[in-house]
Amino acid sequence: MLQVGQLNQYYGSSHTLRGVSLSLEQGQCLALLGRNGVGKTTLLKCLMGVLPVAKGHVSLEGCDITKLKPHERAALGIAYVPQGREIFARLTVEENLMMGMATKSARKASTIRDEVYELFPVLKEMLHRRGGDLSGGQQQQLAIARALLADPKLIILDEPTEGIQPSIIKDIERVIRLLRQRGDIAILLCEQYFDFAHALADKFVVLSRGEVVASGSQEQMDHEDVKRHLAV
């Protein structure tokens, strides 16, 4: 589903990504781990086309998308839930959800699927409230629901547990687990909390200073070694 090969990126004179490679298959959940500031969000923005790639390539289902613009990647089936959620504060919950179907035809984008309300019941109760009036946890659920309405082949989640109350974290974990079990979508989960990622991921990539310092399946990873790279 996703193939990233020897990705390099620079911010001014700073070499922010150094030869990063990873792969992700349909139905898998890959956890991208690392402390704050090691290049995780930079990598995700490169995958979405928000930041340019200096060297290397990004492929989706065997097609090179390295030079494509963000909206072109979204149309091909990549959905992105950014760090900080970035919902539209002045729009209602319903309007935010409709924005998730912007790449669809008018006919297909006319109705919000019941599946979204089954995954996130709280959103149905708040359809006509403005996004900015929701709590941080509710906004995170809205951001994930909005991304799922694009019917993605690949969903990228950037720090979905950051600043969220424990009860909502459990809800988000439940949804990611259901998506993984469904088997028709690839999930790239960017996290700095190992225990949350370990409960969900099939494979792991650990970044430090813009480089991959550890990678492998759940069985191959040394938990203590991974946690050492995550410790402050």
Secondary structure as UniProt FT lines:
FT   STRAND          2..11
FT   TURN            12..13
FT   STRAND          14..24
FT   TURN            26..27
FT   STRAND          29..33
FT   TURN            36..37
FT   HELIX           40..48
FT   STRAND          55..60
FT   TURN            61..62
FT   STRAND          63..64
FT   TURN            66..67
FT   HELIX           70..76
FT   STRAND          78..81
FT   TURN            83..84
FT   TURN            89..90
FT   HELIX           93..99
FT   TURN            100..103
FT   TURN            106..109
FT   HELIX           114..119
FT   HELIX           121..125
FT   TURN            126..128
FT   HELIX           131..133
FT   HELIX           136..148
FT   TURN            149..150
FT   STRAND          154..158
FT   TURN            160..163
FT   HELIX           166..182
FT   STRAND          186..191
FT   HELIX           194..198
FT   TURN            199..200
FT   STRAND          203..208
FT   TURN            209..210
FT   STRAND          211..217
FT   TURN            218..220
FT   HELIX           223..230
//
